[in-house]
Amino acid sequence: MWLSGGQWFDSASGAFKTGDVKVEDGRITEIGKAPSGSECLDMEGRWLLPGFIDNHVHITLDTATAAGNNVWRDALPGSIAIHAAWNARRLLMCGITTARDVGGWDYHEIAVREAINDGQIKGARLFCSGKILSITSSSSPYYPGMYEECDSPEEVRKAARKQLAMGANLIKILASGAVNSTKYERADAIQLRPDEIAAAVEIAEDNHTHVAAHAHATDAIKHAVRCGCRSIEHGTYADDEARQMMVERGTFLVPTFCTAHAFLKDPAFAERALPHVHERYKTLEALRQKQLTAARKAGVKVAMGTDVGTPGNHCGENMQEVTLMVEKCGFSPAEAIICSTRNGAELLGQEEHLGAIAQGRIADIIAVPRNPLDDIGVLHEVDFVMKDGTAYRNDRA
């Protein structure tokens, strides 16, 4: 089958080109001119992009709850898995064909991943970390299905091995405190120490995978980079030295810039949050804007990630991260698209399969009705989604 008549995004040049795209057995096999009489899907007037990759999601969390204090404590059996499955579908339908879940809930997200891979349900392609490796923390009761406490290198090794045994694709750690935490935990404070971080990286590398480090605090970022973590999640208090270290070592930044925007866009919703969490979010957007702008200027590799799952930050609204990168942080539309496609694939170690419209790549292709290089906001109007060569959405059909 050919996708004919559209413009396709060339990741190498950052520009759109005219040409038809042939899809066969789930892969892109040719780009050129569809022969007369070929089976074609009309893409006239559409702008084709690689399927987008969100490298920081939490599909098991209930984003309609502002409080954030053990949102599933009264849940009926099965509720979490059903919620996660619905969110995986919402990701796919908005143009996120691949996502990295960096903190699930009692492995429900891994069950959803398996159901998607087996063709039982529709959803984005998932890479999952299982539970997050955390120190003994006052916030663990907030997230009893998400945190795995470990307080020494040996405990970290055991916890990391447990996640892999449960089917995790990668390891996620808390190198610093969090924003959505108790009032006794600070985002700018260190949690796992360098020897503990190194233990997690050791187990990940033994198993041919990587570590994603939640790190707001300056020294936590530097510890994670020195120890070999593949990505820094958030990076709120990065300084020039931390950014230079990331550039030198090829460490990715997954900025999750849209979290404060998503939380604060509905004042009535934000007011229902715990007071200390509300206050933290009020200062977060300016900090993240400064950080992401500086990271781009320094040449840090950025891979798009939304942190959907945080309060007010819903699956299906993921493209807000991409548009905000352009509108507030100095990225060109082409740069933001590449961060959301090619860079995301590289972070996942899937650069030979995902992240570009190119011969031999998996046929993950989305389309919008206008040129996003002229109007990045059109990413909120995705009207065609193909994953693995199957069209799951085609609004013109």
N, C-alpha and C positions, 0 to 999 in steps of 0.2 A: 504494500500500500504506500502511496505517495501523499505527503502533505504538500499541496500545490497552491501556488499563487501568492504566498506570503513573503514576508521579509524575515530572515533569520539572524540571530545575534551571533556574531563571530567573536568569541572570547579572546582570540589572539590580538585582534585589532581594536576591540571595544566598539565596533560599529555594526550596523545591520547591512546585510547583503541580500540581493535578490537570488532566489533559487528554490527549487523543490527538494524536499527531504524524503528519502525513501526509508521506510521502517519495515523490517522483516525479522521475525522470530525475536521480537523484543529489543532489537538493536537498530541503530542507524547504520545503514549499509551503503548509502550513496547520497551525495548532494549534487544536484545538477538540474537537468530538465527532464520532467516526467515524459516518457515516450507516449505517443498517441495511443489511445486505447487502454492505458494503464488504469488500474483501480486507484482513484484519487479521492482525497478528502479536501474539500474546498477551503483554503485558507486566505482567499482573496481579502485584502484589507486588514489582515491580522499581522501582528508582530510577534514572532516566535522567539521564545527564550528557553534556555535550559531549565528544567525543574529546579525550583529554589530549595536551598538547604538551610534549615534552622538548626544551629549547633547548640542551642540551649533551651530545652523545653522541659516541662513537668506535666505530662498529660494526666496524671492521677489526681491533681489538685483541683479544688473547687474555687474558681476565681470569683464567684459571686459572693463569697464570704470575706468581709473586710477584716475580721478580727484575727484570723490566722492561728488560733489556738486549738490545735487538734481537731481540724474540721470534720474528721470522719469518726469521731468518738461514738456517735449514735447511729452509724450507718448499718443498714441491713446487709447480710451476706450477699455478695455479688455486686453491690452498688458501685464499688470502686472500679471494678473491671469494666462494668457497663459504661461508666463515666469516661474511663480512659479510652475505650473503643470509640465512643462518640467523638472524643477530642481528636483521635487519630484520623478519623474521617474528615473532620472539619479542617485539619491541617492540609490534607490532600486536596480538598475542594477549593481552598484559597490559593493553591499553587505551590505549597510546600510538599514536594514529593519525597523528601528525605529529612529526617529529624534525629537529633541526638538527645535522648532523654537522660538528663544528668541528675537524677534523683527521683525514683519512683516510690511506690508504697506497697510494701510486702510483696513485691515482684508481680503485681497485677499487670504492670506495663510490659513485662517480659512475656506474660501469657498473651497479651494483645499482640505483641510483635510476632509471636509464633502463629497466631490465628491469621494475621495478615499474610505472613510468608506462605502459609498453607492454602491461601485463597479462600478462607472461610468468611472473612470480612474485608471490607474496603478500608484502606488507610495508608498514610504515609509510610515509607520504608523507615524502620526504627533501628537505631543503635542505642543500646541501653546500658547504664552504669550500675543498675541495681540500687542498693542503699548507699548513702553518702557516708564516708568515713569521717567521724567526728571525735573530738575529745569528749570526756565527761562534761556535760554542758547543761546549764539551766534551761536551755531551749529544747533539749531532747523530748520532754513531755509534750511540746507543741507538735512534734513530728515523730511520733512513736513508730510509724511504719516506714519512715524515710531515713532515719539516722542509725548508724551502726557505731556505737562508742568503742574507742580503742585508745589506750593511753601509754603505749610504748612501741618501739619498733616491732617487737615480736607480736604484740596485739594487732598492730596495723597489718603485718604480713598475714596473720590468720584471717582478719576481716576482709582483706583484699582477695585472698584465696576463696573465701566463702562467696563473695559476689560472683566471681568467675565460675564457681561450681554451680551457682544458681542460674547461670546463663548470661551473665553480664558480658558486654562487648568491650568495656573499658572500665576504668576505676575513677571515681569522683571523690575528692577530698575537700575538707574545710581547712584551708591554711589560715584563714582569719575568721573572725566573727561575722555575723550576718545582720542585715537590716530588719528582716522579719523575724525577730527573736525577742526574748524577754528583755526587760529593762536592765537586767544585770549583765547582758552581753553587748559588747561594743564591736561595731563593724571594723573599726580601725585598730583592733587588738589582735595579736597573734594567737592562733590555736595550735594546730599541729606544728611541732618543732622540726628543724631540718633533718635530724636523724629519722624521724617518723615519716616525713615526706619521702625521703630517700628509700625507705623500706617499701612504700607503696609503689614507687617508680620501679624498684627492683622486681617486684612481683609482676607488674604490668609488662615490663620488658621481657621477663622470662616467658610470658604468654603472648608475645608478639602483639601487644596492644599498648595503650597510652594512658596517662593520667591527666584528667581535667582538674585544675585547682581553683576552687572558689577562693578568691583573694581580693579583699578590699585594701587591707593595711599595706603600707609601703614595704615594710620588711617582709611581710608574708609573701608579697609578689616576688621579691628578690630571692627569698628562700626557695620558692617553687621553681623559679627559672634556673637557679644554680643546680637544683636537684634533678632537673631534666623533665619537668612536667611539660606536656605537649601544648597546653593552652592555659591561659589565665582568664578566668571568668570574672567579669566586672572590672577589676583593675582600678577602682575608684580613686585611690590615693597614690597612684603611680607618680614617681618623680622622674626627672631626666635620666638619672642613672638606671632606674628600672627599665625605662623605655629603651635605652641603649643596649642593655643586657638582652632584652627581648629581640632586638634587631640582630645582634651578633649571633644569637643562638637559634634564631628562626622560630621563636616561640610565638604562638598565635595569641591575639587578644580577641575574646568574644565579649563585646562590650555591654550587651543588654541595656542599651540606652533608653529604651522606651518604657521601662518599668515605672518611673515616676510619672511620666506623661499619662500612662494608662491608669495609674492609681488616682491621680488628681483631677482627671477630666470630668468626673462626677463628684462635685463637692459633698453632696449628701452621702454618697457612698464612702468617701474618704473620712468623713466625720464619724463613721461607725467603727473605725479602726481603733486599736489600742492607742491611747494618747501618745506614748513615746514613739510608736511606729509612725503615726501621722506626722510628728515633728521631724523624724528622720527623712521621710519622703519629701518634705517641703524643701530640704536643702540638697537633695540628691541630684535633681536634674541639672542644676548649674555645675555641680562637681563633675558629673559624667560628661557634660558637654565640653568642658575644659579638657578633660582627660582624653576623650575620643578625638577632639580636634588636634591635640598635641601628638597623639599616637600616629595619626595620619601624617602629620608634618614630619615626624621622626622616621617614618618608613616602617613602622611596625606592621606585620601581617595581620590583617583583620578578617575574621570570619563571622558572618552575621549570626546573631543569636538574640532571641527576644526575652527569654525567661518567662514565657507564657506559663501560667500556673500561679504567679504572684497575684495579689488582689487586684481585680479589675483588668487584668492582662489576659485576654481570652484567646484560646485557640480559634483560628479563623480570622484574627485581626493582625496576623504576623507581619504583614507588609508595612505596618506603621513603623517598624524599626528601620526599614530600608528608606522610606520617605523622609524620616527624621534625620537620618545620616546625611541626606542631601540638603534638607531645609535648614538644619541647625549646626552641622558639624563640618561643612566644607567639602564633602565628597561630591564629585561629579556623579551624574546618574550612571555612567558606565562603570565608575569605580565601585559604587554601591552594588550594582548588579554583579560584578565580578566577586566582591566580598561574599555575596549571597549564593554563588554558584561555584566557580572554579576554586576559590579559596576554601570554601566549605568542604569541597571534595578532597582537597589536599590535606586538610586537617584530619579528615576521617581515614586517610590513606586509600581513598577511592578515586584518585585522580585519573586512573586509566579507564574508569567505568562511568563516572558521573561528572556533572559540573560543566558540560559543554555540549553544544550541538556539533558533533564531529563524527566522522566515519569510525565505526567500531564501538562507540559509546552506547550505553544503555539508553533506550528511547524514552527518556523523561523530558517532556516538552510541554510548556505552557504557552498561552497566547493571550494578548491584550489587543484592544481595538485601535490603539493609537501608539505612536512612537514614544516609549518611555524615556528616551534620551532628550526629548523635548518637554515631556510632562511626566515626571516620575510618579505623580499621583495616580496615573492610569493603572499602576500595579494593584490598586484596590478594585479594579474592574476585570480581573482575570475571568475569561469566558471559555477557556479550553484547557483541560488538564489531561495529559497522557503520562502514564507511568508504566514502565516495562513494556511499552508498545501497545498498551490498552488505553483507550480513551474513556476516562471516568467522568468527564464533564465536557459537553459541547453544546453551549447555549444556543447555537444557531441551528442545530440539528432538528 
